[in-house]
Amino acid sequence: MSKILYLHGFASCGEGNKSTLLKAYFGADSVIAPDLPPSPIDALNIIEEILRSSKIDILIGSSLGGYYATVLAEKYCMKAVLLNPSTQPWETLAAYTGWQKRFCDEEVFEFKSVYLEQLKMLRTAPSKGEYLLLLQSEDEVLDYTKAQSLYNKQKIIVEYGGNHRFENLDEYLSMIEKFIQKKAK
C-alpha cells in the first residue's frame, strides 16, 4: 500500500474535496493531508517532518501545494502528481498580501509580503523528481501553459476546459494509481 502526502493550495486546508477523494480511493490510512501554514518556510518544515516520520511514496500537490511538491520532489528525488501547479507563486500571490480567509473554514490569517520572497528563494527547476502533471486549460487563476512549459520533459495531461479547483479529479484516480505503481526511472 502506497503512502501519499497531499499538499493543498493557498488559503485551503488539508481536509478538503481532493484529500477526501484521495482517501476514499486509496484508503484513509494511505493519505496524509496536513493543514499548511501561510509561511512557506513553516509549511516546508511541517512537510519535511512528515517525510522524516512517515514512509511517503508520492507527493500530490494542488496549486501552491504543487509548488511545494516540486521543491521536495527535487530535494528528495521523489515522484509527484501536480494539479494545476503554481510555477511562480511569488508573482501570482502578490495581490493576496495582507489579511485573508481560508476557503475551507473562514479562518483569518495574514499572508505577509516576506512570504513572497521565501517562495522566490525556494524556486527550483524540475530535473531530479518524476512528475505527472494534470492541467486544465480554463484555470481562471493560473496560466496552464507556464506549467506545461516548465515541466515539458515530464508526463503532462492537458484537459481542455475545467477550472483551477480541478473538480473532476475522480476521473484521473486510476491514472494517478498507475503512476504511483510505475517503477522509478
Rosetta constraint file for C-alpha pairs under 8 A:
AtomPair CA 1 CA 30 HARMONIC 7.12 0.50
AtomPair CA 2 CA 30 HARMONIC 6.35 0.50
AtomPair CA 2 CA 56 HARMONIC 7.48 0.50
AtomPair CA 2 CA 57 HARMONIC 5.85 0.50
AtomPair CA 2 CA 58 HARMONIC 7.80 0.50
AtomPair CA 2 CA 180 HARMONIC 7.61 0.50
AtomPair CA 3 CA 30 HARMONIC 4.76 0.50
AtomPair CA 3 CA 31 HARMONIC 6.04 0.50
AtomPair CA 3 CA 32 HARMONIC 7.75 0.50
AtomPair CA 3 CA 55 HARMONIC 6.63 0.50
AtomPair CA 3 CA 56 HARMONIC 4.88 0.50
AtomPair CA 3 CA 57 HARMONIC 5.23 0.50
AtomPair CA 3 CA 58 HARMONIC 6.78 0.50
AtomPair CA 4 CA 30 HARMONIC 5.96 0.50
AtomPair CA 4 CA 31 HARMONIC 4.73 0.50
AtomPair CA 4 CA 32 HARMONIC 6.20 0.50
AtomPair CA 4 CA 56 HARMONIC 5.82 0.50
AtomPair CA 4 CA 57 HARMONIC 6.06 0.50
AtomPair CA 4 CA 58 HARMONIC 5.18 0.50
AtomPair CA 4 CA 59 HARMONIC 5.90 0.50
AtomPair CA 4 CA 60 HARMONIC 7.05 0.50
AtomPair CA 5 CA 31 HARMONIC 5.88 0.50
AtomPair CA 5 CA 32 HARMONIC 4.90 0.50
AtomPair CA 5 CA 33 HARMONIC 6.06 0.50
AtomPair CA 5 CA 56 HARMONIC 6.49 0.50
AtomPair CA 5 CA 58 HARMONIC 6.42 0.50
AtomPair CA 5 CA 59 HARMONIC 4.93 0.50
AtomPair CA 5 CA 60 HARMONIC 6.19 0.50
AtomPair CA 6 CA 14 HARMONIC 7.46 0.50
AtomPair CA 6 CA 19 HARMONIC 6.64 0.50
AtomPair CA 6 CA 31 HARMONIC 6.86 0.50
AtomPair CA 6 CA 32 HARMONIC 6.12 0.50
AtomPair CA 6 CA 33 HARMONIC 4.89 0.50
AtomPair CA 6 CA 34 HARMONIC 7.54 0.50
AtomPair CA 6 CA 59 HARMONIC 6.00 0.50
AtomPair CA 6 CA 60 HARMONIC 4.77 0.50
AtomPair CA 6 CA 61 HARMONIC 5.77 0.50
AtomPair CA 6 CA 65 HARMONIC 7.92 0.50
AtomPair CA 7 CA 14 HARMONIC 6.99 0.50
AtomPair CA 7 CA 33 HARMONIC 6.38 0.50
AtomPair CA 7 CA 34 HARMONIC 7.20 0.50
AtomPair CA 7 CA 36 HARMONIC 7.79 0.50
AtomPair CA 7 CA 59 HARMONIC 7.40 0.50
AtomPair CA 7 CA 60 HARMONIC 6.14 0.50
AtomPair CA 7 CA 61 HARMONIC 4.56 0.50
AtomPair CA 7 CA 62 HARMONIC 6.47 0.50
AtomPair CA 7 CA 65 HARMONIC 4.54 0.50
AtomPair CA 7 CA 66 HARMONIC 7.11 0.50
AtomPair CA 7 CA 68 HARMONIC 7.56 0.50
AtomPair CA 7 CA 69 HARMONIC 7.17 0.50
AtomPair CA 8 CA 12 HARMONIC 6.12 0.50
AtomPair CA 8 CA 13 HARMONIC 6.17 0.50
AtomPair CA 8 CA 14 HARMONIC 5.87 0.50
AtomPair CA 8 CA 33 HARMONIC 7.72 0.50
AtomPair CA 8 CA 35 HARMONIC 7.73 0.50
AtomPair CA 8 CA 36 HARMONIC 7.54 0.50
AtomPair CA 8 CA 61 HARMONIC 6.05 0.50
AtomPair CA 8 CA 62 HARMONIC 5.46 0.50
AtomPair CA 8 CA 63 HARMONIC 7.30 0.50
AtomPair CA 8 CA 64 HARMONIC 7.04 0.50
AtomPair CA 8 CA 65 HARMONIC 4.86 0.50
AtomPair CA 8 CA 66 HARMONIC 7.96 0.50
AtomPair CA 9 CA 13 HARMONIC 7.72 0.50
AtomPair CA 9 CA 61 HARMONIC 7.47 0.50
AtomPair CA 9 CA 62 HARMONIC 5.35 0.50
AtomPair CA 9 CA 63 HARMONIC 4.94 0.50
AtomPair CA 9 CA 64 HARMONIC 4.54 0.50
AtomPair CA 9 CA 65 HARMONIC 4.82 0.50
AtomPair CA 9 CA 66 HARMONIC 7.61 0.50
AtomPair CA 10 CA 38 HARMONIC 7.63 0.50
AtomPair CA 10 CA 63 HARMONIC 7.24 0.50
AtomPair CA 10 CA 64 HARMONIC 5.65 0.50
AtomPair CA 10 CA 65 HARMONIC 7.52 0.50
AtomPair CA 11 CA 38 HARMONIC 7.65 0.50
AtomPair CA 11 CA 100 HARMONIC 7.59 0.50
AtomPair CA 11 CA 101 HARMONIC 6.75 0.50
AtomPair CA 11 CA 102 HARMONIC 4.40 0.50
AtomPair CA 11 CA 103 HARMONIC 5.98 0.50
AtomPair CA 11 CA 104 HARMONIC 7.94 0.50
AtomPair CA 12 CA 16 HARMONIC 7.73 0.50
AtomPair CA 12 CA 35 HARMONIC 7.93 0.50
AtomPair CA 12 CA 102 HARMONIC 5.50 0.50
AtomPair CA 12 CA 103 HARMONIC 5.51 0.50
AtomPair CA 12 CA 104 HARMONIC 5.82 0.50
AtomPair CA 13 CA 34 HARMONIC 7.46 0.50
AtomPair CA 13 CA 35 HARMONIC 5.06 0.50
AtomPair CA 13 CA 36 HARMONIC 7.08 0.50
AtomPair CA 13 CA 102 HARMONIC 7.49 0.50
AtomPair CA 13 CA 103 HARMONIC 7.83 0.50
AtomPair CA 13 CA 104 HARMONIC 6.08 0.50
AtomPair CA 14 CA 19 HARMONIC 6.74 0.50
AtomPair CA 14 CA 33 HARMONIC 4.59 0.50
AtomPair CA 14 CA 34 HARMONIC 4.71 0.50
AtomPair CA 14 CA 35 HARMONIC 4.51 0.50
AtomPair CA 14 CA 36 HARMONIC 7.26 0.50
AtomPair CA 15 CA 19 HARMONIC 5.90 0.50
AtomPair CA 15 CA 20 HARMONIC 6.61 0.50
AtomPair CA 15 CA 33 HARMONIC 6.53 0.50
AtomPair CA 15 CA 34 HARMONIC 7.61 0.50
AtomPair CA 15 CA 35 HARMONIC 7.54 0.50
AtomPair CA 16 CA 20 HARMONIC 5.98 0.50
AtomPair CA 16 CA 104 HARMONIC 7.08 0.50
AtomPair CA 17 CA 21 HARMONIC 6.11 0.50
AtomPair CA 18 CA 22 HARMONIC 6.13 0.50
AtomPair CA 18 CA 169 HARMONIC 7.32 0.50
AtomPair CA 19 CA 23 HARMONIC 6.04 0.50
AtomPair CA 19 CA 31 HARMONIC 7.50 0.50
AtomPair CA 19 CA 33 HARMONIC 6.44 0.50
AtomPair CA 20 CA 24 HARMONIC 6.15 0.50
AtomPair CA 21 CA 25 HARMONIC 6.25 0.50
AtomPair CA 21 CA 170 HARMONIC 7.06 0.50
AtomPair CA 22 CA 26 HARMONIC 5.81 0.50
AtomPair CA 22 CA 27 HARMONIC 7.48 0.50
AtomPair CA 22 CA 31 HARMONIC 6.97 0.50
AtomPair CA 22 CA 173 HARMONIC 7.81 0.50
AtomPair CA 23 CA 27 HARMONIC 4.73 0.50
AtomPair CA 23 CA 28 HARMONIC 4.39 0.50
AtomPair CA 23 CA 29 HARMONIC 7.52 0.50
AtomPair CA 23 CA 30 HARMONIC 6.93 0.50
AtomPair CA 23 CA 31 HARMONIC 5.76 0.50
AtomPair CA 24 CA 28 HARMONIC 6.51 0.50
AtomPair CA 25 CA 173 HARMONIC 7.47 0.50
AtomPair CA 26 CA 30 HARMONIC 6.12 0.50
AtomPair CA 26 CA 31 HARMONIC 7.30 0.50
AtomPair CA 27 CA 31 HARMONIC 6.98 0.50
AtomPair CA 36 CA 43 HARMONIC 5.23 0.50
AtomPair CA 36 CA 46 HARMONIC 7.53 0.50
AtomPair CA 37 CA 42 HARMONIC 6.50 0.50
AtomPair CA 37 CA 43 HARMONIC 5.47 0.50
AtomPair CA 38 CA 42 HARMONIC 7.76 0.50
AtomPair CA 38 CA 43 HARMONIC 7.10 0.50
AtomPair CA 38 CA 109 HARMONIC 7.50 0.50
AtomPair CA 38 CA 110 HARMONIC 7.40 0.50
AtomPair CA 38 CA 111 HARMONIC 6.05 0.50
AtomPair CA 38 CA 115 HARMONIC 7.83 0.50
AtomPair CA 39 CA 43 HARMONIC 6.05 0.50
AtomPair CA 39 CA 111 HARMONIC 7.50 0.50
AtomPair CA 39 CA 112 HARMONIC 7.98 0.50
AtomPair CA 39 CA 115 HARMONIC 5.86 0.50
AtomPair CA 40 CA 44 HARMONIC 6.07 0.50
AtomPair CA 40 CA 115 HARMONIC 6.31 0.50
AtomPair CA 40 CA 118 HARMONIC 6.39 0.50
AtomPair CA 40 CA 119 HARMONIC 6.40 0.50
AtomPair CA 41 CA 45 HARMONIC 6.21 0.50
AtomPair CA 41 CA 118 HARMONIC 6.95 0.50
AtomPair CA 42 CA 46 HARMONIC 6.33 0.50
AtomPair CA 43 CA 47 HARMONIC 6.25 0.50
AtomPair CA 44 CA 48 HARMONIC 5.93 0.50
AtomPair CA 44 CA 68 HARMONIC 7.25 0.50
AtomPair CA 45 CA 49 HARMONIC 6.13 0.50
AtomPair CA 46 CA 50 HARMONIC 6.41 0.50
AtomPair CA 47 CA 51 HARMONIC 6.27 0.50
AtomPair CA 48 CA 52 HARMONIC 6.15 0.50
AtomPair CA 49 CA 53 HARMONIC 6.18 0.50
AtomPair CA 50 CA 54 HARMONIC 5.72 0.50
AtomPair CA 51 CA 55 HARMONIC 6.66 0.50
AtomPair CA 51 CA 56 HARMONIC 6.13 0.50
AtomPair CA 57 CA 78 HARMONIC 7.56 0.50
AtomPair CA 57 CA 79 HARMONIC 7.37 0.50
AtomPair CA 57 CA 180 HARMONIC 7.63 0.50
AtomPair CA 58 CA 78 HARMONIC 6.59 0.50
AtomPair CA 58 CA 79 HARMONIC 5.18 0.50
AtomPair CA 58 CA 80 HARMONIC 5.54 0.50
AtomPair CA 58 CA 81 HARMONIC 7.67 0.50
AtomPair CA 58 CA 180 HARMONIC 6.84 0.50
AtomPair CA 59 CA 69 HARMONIC 5.96 0.50
AtomPair CA 59 CA 73 HARMONIC 7.57 0.50
AtomPair CA 59 CA 78 HARMONIC 7.67 0.50
AtomPair CA 59 CA 79 HARMONIC 6.44 0.50
AtomPair CA 59 CA 80 HARMONIC 4.56 0.50
AtomPair CA 59 CA 81 HARMONIC 6.30 0.50
AtomPair CA 60 CA 65 HARMONIC 7.77 0.50
AtomPair CA 60 CA 66 HARMONIC 7.04 0.50
AtomPair CA 60 CA 69 HARMONIC 6.82 0.50
AtomPair CA 60 CA 80 HARMONIC 5.54 0.50
AtomPair CA 60 CA 81 HARMONIC 4.65 0.50
AtomPair CA 60 CA 82 HARMONIC 5.89 0.50
AtomPair CA 60 CA 83 HARMONIC 7.67 0.50
AtomPair CA 61 CA 65 HARMONIC 4.27 0.50
AtomPair CA 61 CA 66 HARMONIC 3.88 0.50
AtomPair CA 61 CA 67 HARMONIC 7.36 0.50
AtomPair CA 61 CA 68 HARMONIC 7.32 0.50
AtomPair CA 61 CA 69 HARMONIC 5.67 0.50
AtomPair CA 61 CA 80 HARMONIC 7.47 0.50
AtomPair CA 61 CA 81 HARMONIC 6.39 0.50
AtomPair CA 61 CA 82 HARMONIC 5.07 0.50
AtomPair CA 61 CA 83 HARMONIC 6.16 0.50
AtomPair CA 61 CA 85 HARMONIC 7.23 0.50
AtomPair CA 62 CA 66 HARMONIC 4.76 0.50
AtomPair CA 62 CA 82 HARMONIC 5.93 0.50
AtomPair CA 62 CA 83 HARMONIC 4.60 0.50
AtomPair CA 62 CA 84 HARMONIC 6.10 0.50
AtomPair CA 62 CA 85 HARMONIC 5.67 0.50
AtomPair CA 63 CA 67 HARMONIC 6.75 0.50
AtomPair CA 63 CA 82 HARMONIC 7.69 0.50
AtomPair CA 63 CA 83 HARMONIC 6.37 0.50
AtomPair CA 63 CA 84 HARMONIC 5.37 0.50
AtomPair CA 63 CA 85 HARMONIC 3.98 0.50
AtomPair CA 63 CA 86 HARMONIC 4.77 0.50
AtomPair CA 63 CA 164 HARMONIC 7.97 0.50
AtomPair CA 64 CA 68 HARMONIC 6.43 0.50
AtomPair CA 64 CA 85 HARMONIC 6.31 0.50
AtomPair CA 64 CA 86 HARMONIC 5.25 0.50
AtomPair CA 64 CA 89 HARMONIC 6.86 0.50
AtomPair CA 65 CA 69 HARMONIC 5.98 0.50
AtomPair CA 65 CA 85 HARMONIC 7.21 0.50
AtomPair CA 65 CA 86 HARMONIC 7.89 0.50
AtomPair CA 66 CA 70 HARMONIC 6.20 0.50
AtomPair CA 66 CA 81 HARMONIC 7.76 0.50
AtomPair CA 66 CA 82 HARMONIC 5.03 0.50
AtomPair CA 66 CA 83 HARMONIC 6.57 0.50
AtomPair CA 66 CA 84 HARMONIC 7.46 0.50
AtomPair CA 66 CA 85 HARMONIC 4.53 0.50
AtomPair CA 66 CA 86 HARMONIC 6.29 0.50
AtomPair CA 67 CA 71 HARMONIC 6.44 0.50
AtomPair CA 67 CA 85 HARMONIC 6.04 0.50
AtomPair CA 67 CA 86 HARMONIC 5.52 0.50
AtomPair CA 67 CA 87 HARMONIC 6.23 0.50
AtomPair CA 67 CA 89 HARMONIC 7.81 0.50
AtomPair CA 68 CA 72 HARMONIC 6.36 0.50
AtomPair CA 69 CA 73 HARMONIC 5.84 0.50
AtomPair CA 69 CA 80 HARMONIC 6.46 0.50
AtomPair CA 69 CA 82 HARMONIC 7.57 0.50
AtomPair CA 70 CA 74 HARMONIC 5.99 0.50
AtomPair CA 70 CA 80 HARMONIC 7.21 0.50
AtomPair CA 70 CA 124 HARMONIC 7.59 0.50
AtomPair CA 70 CA 126 HARMONIC 6.91 0.50
AtomPair CA 70 CA 129 HARMONIC 7.54 0.50
AtomPair CA 71 CA 75 HARMONIC 6.33 0.50
AtomPair CA 71 CA 122 HARMONIC 6.88 0.50
AtomPair CA 71 CA 123 HARMONIC 6.99 0.50
AtomPair CA 71 CA 124 HARMONIC 6.31 0.50
AtomPair CA 72 CA 76 HARMONIC 5.94 0.50
AtomPair CA 72 CA 77 HARMONIC 7.83 0.50
AtomPair CA 72 CA 78 HARMONIC 7.51 0.50
AtomPair CA 73 CA 77 HARMONIC 5.16 0.50
AtomPair CA 73 CA 78 HARMONIC 4.39 0.50
AtomPair CA 73 CA 79 HARMONIC 6.18 0.50
AtomPair CA 73 CA 80 HARMONIC 6.47 0.50
AtomPair CA 73 CA 128 HARMONIC 7.32 0.50
AtomPair CA 73 CA 129 HARMONIC 4.92 0.50
AtomPair CA 73 CA 130 HARMONIC 7.55 0.50
AtomPair CA 74 CA 78 HARMONIC 6.84 0.50
AtomPair CA 74 CA 124 HARMONIC 7.63 0.50
AtomPair CA 74 CA 126 HARMONIC 6.54 0.50
AtomPair CA 74 CA 127 HARMONIC 6.89 0.50
AtomPair CA 74 CA 128 HARMONIC 5.16 0.50
AtomPair CA 74 CA 129 HARMONIC 4.99 0.50
AtomPair CA 75 CA 128 HARMONIC 7.84 0.50
AtomPair CA 76 CA 129 HARMONIC 7.67 0.50
AtomPair CA 77 CA 128 HARMONIC 5.20 0.50
AtomPair CA 77 CA 129 HARMONIC 4.60 0.50
AtomPair CA 77 CA 130 HARMONIC 7.50 0.50
AtomPair CA 78 CA 128 HARMONIC 7.72 0.50
AtomPair CA 78 CA 129 HARMONIC 5.01 0.50
AtomPair CA 78 CA 130 HARMONIC 6.36 0.50
AtomPair CA 79 CA 129 HARMONIC 5.67 0.50
AtomPair CA 79 CA 130 HARMONIC 4.62 0.50
AtomPair CA 79 CA 131 HARMONIC 5.77 0.50
AtomPair CA 79 CA 180 HARMONIC 7.64 0.50
AtomPair CA 80 CA 129 HARMONIC 7.30 0.50
AtomPair CA 80 CA 130 HARMONIC 6.31 0.50
AtomPair CA 80 CA 131 HARMONIC 4.97 0.50
AtomPair CA 80 CA 132 HARMONIC 6.47 0.50
AtomPair CA 81 CA 131 HARMONIC 5.72 0.50
AtomPair CA 81 CA 132 HARMONIC 4.75 0.50
AtomPair CA 81 CA 133 HARMONIC 5.85 0.50
AtomPair CA 81 CA 134 HARMONIC 7.50 0.50
AtomPair CA 81 CA 176 HARMONIC 7.34 0.50
AtomPair CA 82 CA 131 HARMONIC 7.21 0.50
AtomPair CA 82 CA 132 HARMONIC 6.28 0.50
AtomPair CA 82 CA 133 HARMONIC 4.83 0.50
AtomPair CA 82 CA 134 HARMONIC 6.14 0.50
AtomPair CA 83 CA 133 HARMONIC 6.18 0.50
AtomPair CA 83 CA 134 HARMONIC 4.99 0.50
AtomPair CA 83 CA 135 HARMONIC 6.10 0.50
AtomPair CA 83 CA 166 HARMONIC 7.15 0.50
AtomPair CA 84 CA 133 HARMONIC 7.51 0.50
AtomPair CA 84 CA 134 HARMONIC 6.30 0.50
AtomPair CA 84 CA 135 HARMONIC 4.90 0.50
AtomPair CA 84 CA 136 HARMONIC 6.72 0.50
AtomPair CA 84 CA 139 HARMONIC 7.52 0.50
AtomPair CA 84 CA 142 HARMONIC 7.43 0.50
AtomPair CA 84 CA 144 HARMONIC 6.74 0.50
AtomPair CA 84 CA 147 HARMONIC 7.73 0.50
AtomPair CA 84 CA 164 HARMONIC 6.49 0.50
AtomPair CA 84 CA 166 HARMONIC 7.45 0.50
AtomPair CA 85 CA 135 HARMONIC 7.92 0.50
AtomPair CA 85 CA 147 HARMONIC 6.76 0.50
AtomPair CA 86 CA 142 HARMONIC 6.83 0.50
AtomPair CA 86 CA 147 HARMONIC 7.42 0.50
AtomPair CA 87 CA 146 HARMONIC 6.91 0.50
AtomPair CA 87 CA 147 HARMONIC 6.17 0.50
AtomPair CA 87 CA 150 HARMONIC 7.82 0.50
AtomPair CA 88 CA 92 HARMONIC 6.40 0.50
AtomPair CA 88 CA 120 HARMONIC 7.62 0.50
AtomPair CA 89 CA 93 HARMONIC 5.44 0.50
AtomPair CA 89 CA 94 HARMONIC 7.85 0.50
AtomPair CA 89 CA 116 HARMONIC 7.32 0.50
AtomPair CA 89 CA 119 HARMONIC 6.64 0.50
AtomPair CA 89 CA 120 HARMONIC 7.64 0.50
AtomPair CA 90 CA 94 HARMONIC 6.10 0.50
AtomPair CA 90 CA 115 HARMONIC 7.90 0.50
AtomPair CA 90 CA 116 HARMONIC 4.47 0.50
AtomPair CA 90 CA 117 HARMONIC 6.77 0.50
AtomPair CA 90 CA 119 HARMONIC 5.69 0.50
AtomPair CA 90 CA 120 HARMONIC 5.69 0.50
AtomPair CA 91 CA 116 HARMONIC 7.66 0.50
AtomPair CA 92 CA 142 HARMONIC 7.68 0.50
AtomPair CA 93 CA 97 HARMONIC 7.21 0.50
AtomPair CA 93 CA 116 HARMONIC 7.39 0.50
AtomPair CA 94 CA 113 HARMONIC 7.40 0.50
AtomPair CA 94 CA 116 HARMONIC 6.84 0.50
AtomPair CA 96 CA 100 HARMONIC 7.32 0.50
AtomPair CA 96 CA 111 HARMONIC 6.87 0.50
AtomPair CA 97 CA 110 HARMONIC 7.38 0.50
AtomPair CA 97 CA 111 HARMONIC 4.92 0.50
AtomPair CA 97 CA 112 HARMONIC 5.43 0.50
AtomPair CA 97 CA 113 HARMONIC 5.72 0.50
AtomPair CA 98 CA 110 HARMONIC 5.37 0.50
AtomPair CA 98 CA 111 HARMONIC 5.20 0.50
AtomPair CA 98 CA 112 HARMONIC 6.04 0.50
AtomPair CA 98 CA 113 HARMONIC 7.84 0.50
AtomPair CA 99 CA 108 HARMONIC 6.75 0.50
AtomPair CA 99 CA 109 HARMONIC 5.70 0.50
AtomPair CA 99 CA 110 HARMONIC 4.43 0.50
AtomPair CA 99 CA 111 HARMONIC 6.24 0.50
AtomPair CA 100 CA 108 HARMONIC 5.61 0.50
AtomPair CA 100 CA 109 HARMONIC 5.43 0.50
AtomPair CA 100 CA 110 HARMONIC 6.07 0.50
AtomPair CA 100 CA 111 HARMONIC 6.98 0.50
AtomPair CA 101 CA 105 HARMONIC 7.96 0.50
AtomPair CA 101 CA 106 HARMONIC 4.97 0.50
AtomPair CA 101 CA 107 HARMONIC 5.36 0.50
AtomPair CA 101 CA 108 HARMONIC 4.43 0.50
AtomPair CA 101 CA 109 HARMONIC 6.19 0.50
AtomPair CA 102 CA 106 HARMONIC 4.86 0.50
AtomPair CA 102 CA 107 HARMONIC 5.33 0.50
AtomPair CA 102 CA 108 HARMONIC 6.46 0.50
AtomPair CA 102 CA 109 HARMONIC 7.50 0.50
AtomPair CA 111 CA 115 HARMONIC 7.03 0.50
AtomPair CA 112 CA 116 HARMONIC 7.56 0.50
AtomPair CA 113 CA 117 HARMONIC 7.19 0.50
AtomPair CA 114 CA 118 HARMONIC 6.42 0.50
AtomPair CA 115 CA 119 HARMONIC 6.15 0.50
AtomPair CA 116 CA 120 HARMONIC 6.28 0.50
AtomPair CA 117 CA 121 HARMONIC 6.11 0.50
AtomPair CA 118 CA 122 HARMONIC 6.38 0.50
AtomPair CA 119 CA 123 HARMONIC 6.69 0.50
AtomPair CA 125 CA 150 HARMONIC 7.40 0.50
AtomPair CA 126 CA 150 HARMONIC 7.54 0.50
AtomPair CA 126 CA 151 HARMONIC 6.48 0.50
AtomPair CA 130 CA 154 HARMONIC 7.05 0.50
AtomPair CA 130 CA 184 HARMONIC 7.82 0.50
AtomPair CA 130 CA 185 HARMONIC 7.99 0.50
AtomPair CA 131 CA 154 HARMONIC 5.72 0.50
AtomPair CA 131 CA 155 HARMONIC 6.36 0.50
AtomPair CA 132 CA 154 HARMONIC 6.61 0.50
AtomPair CA 132 CA 155 HARMONIC 4.99 0.50
AtomPair CA 132 CA 156 HARMONIC 5.91 0.50
AtomPair CA 132 CA 157 HARMONIC 7.80 0.50
AtomPair CA 132 CA 176 HARMONIC 7.94 0.50
AtomPair CA 132 CA 179 HARMONIC 7.40 0.50
AtomPair CA 133 CA 151 HARMONIC 7.97 0.50
AtomPair CA 133 CA 154 HARMONIC 7.58 0.50
AtomPair CA 133 CA 155 HARMONIC 6.24 0.50
AtomPair CA 133 CA 156 HARMONIC 4.64 0.50
AtomPair CA 133 CA 157 HARMONIC 6.06 0.50
AtomPair CA 134 CA 156 HARMONIC 6.20 0.50
AtomPair CA 134 CA 157 HARMONIC 5.05 0.50
AtomPair CA 134 CA 158 HARMONIC 6.21 0.50
AtomPair CA 134 CA 159 HARMONIC 7.63 0.50
AtomPair CA 135 CA 144 HARMONIC 6.18 0.50
AtomPair CA 135 CA 156 HARMONIC 7.49 0.50
AtomPair CA 135 CA 157 HARMONIC 6.11 0.50
AtomPair CA 135 CA 158 HARMONIC 4.77 0.50
AtomPair CA 135 CA 159 HARMONIC 6.14 0.50
AtomPair CA 136 CA 144 HARMONIC 6.69 0.50
AtomPair CA 136 CA 158 HARMONIC 5.63 0.50
AtomPair CA 136 CA 159 HARMONIC 4.81 0.50
AtomPair CA 136 CA 160 HARMONIC 5.79 0.50
AtomPair CA 136 CA 161 HARMONIC 5.91 0.50
AtomPair CA 136 CA 162 HARMONIC 5.28 0.50
AtomPair CA 136 CA 163 HARMONIC 6.14 0.50
AtomPair CA 136 CA 164 HARMONIC 7.26 0.50
AtomPair CA 136 CA 166 HARMONIC 7.15 0.50
AtomPair CA 137 CA 143 HARMONIC 7.76 0.50
AtomPair CA 137 CA 144 HARMONIC 5.96 0.50
AtomPair CA 137 CA 158 HARMONIC 6.74 0.50
AtomPair CA 137 CA 159 HARMONIC 6.27 0.50
AtomPair CA 137 CA 160 HARMONIC 4.94 0.50
AtomPair CA 137 CA 161 HARMONIC 5.34 0.50
AtomPair CA 137 CA 162 HARMONIC 6.65 0.50
AtomPair CA 137 CA 163 HARMONIC 7.39 0.50
AtomPair CA 138 CA 160 HARMONIC 6.87 0.50
AtomPair CA 138 CA 161 HARMONIC 4.81 0.50
AtomPair CA 138 CA 162 HARMONIC 5.32 0.50
AtomPair CA 138 CA 163 HARMONIC 5.07 0.50
AtomPair CA 138 CA 164 HARMONIC 7.42 0.50
AtomPair CA 139 CA 143 HARMONIC 6.76 0.50
AtomPair CA 139 CA 144 HARMONIC 6.88 0.50
AtomPair CA 139 CA 161 HARMONIC 7.85 0.50
AtomPair CA 139 CA 162 HARMONIC 6.56 0.50
AtomPair CA 139 CA 163 HARMONIC 4.12 0.50
AtomPair CA 139 CA 164 HARMONIC 4.27 0.50
AtomPair CA 139 CA 165 HARMONIC 7.87 0.50
AtomPair CA 140 CA 163 HARMONIC 6.10 0.50
AtomPair CA 140 CA 164 HARMONIC 5.90 0.50
AtomPair CA 141 CA 164 HARMONIC 6.08 0.50
AtomPair CA 142 CA 164 HARMONIC 7.26 0.50
AtomPair CA 143 CA 147 HARMONIC 7.61 0.50
AtomPair CA 144 CA 148 HARMONIC 6.24 0.50
AtomPair CA 145 CA 149 HARMONIC 5.96 0.50
AtomPair CA 146 CA 150 HARMONIC 6.15 0.50
AtomPair CA 147 CA 151 HARMONIC 5.93 0.50
AtomPair CA 148 CA 152 HARMONIC 5.71 0.50
AtomPair CA 148 CA 156 HARMONIC 7.07 0.50
AtomPair CA 151 CA 156 HARMONIC 7.76 0.50
AtomPair CA 152 CA 156 HARMONIC 7.59 0.50
AtomPair CA 162 CA 166 HARMONIC 6.36 0.50
AtomPair CA 162 CA 167 HARMONIC 7.45 0.50
AtomPair CA 163 CA 167 HARMONIC 7.39 0.50
AtomPair CA 168 CA 172 HARMONIC 7.77 0.50
AtomPair CA 169 CA 173 HARMONIC 6.72 0.50
AtomPair CA 172 CA 176 HARMONIC 6.24 0.50
AtomPair CA 173 CA 177 HARMONIC 6.10 0.50
AtomPair CA 174 CA 178 HARMONIC 6.22 0.50
AtomPair CA 175 CA 179 HARMONIC 6.23 0.50
AtomPair CA 176 CA 180 HARMONIC 6.19 0.50
AtomPair CA 177 CA 181 HARMONIC 6.25 0.50
AtomPair CA 178 CA 182 HARMONIC 6.00 0.50
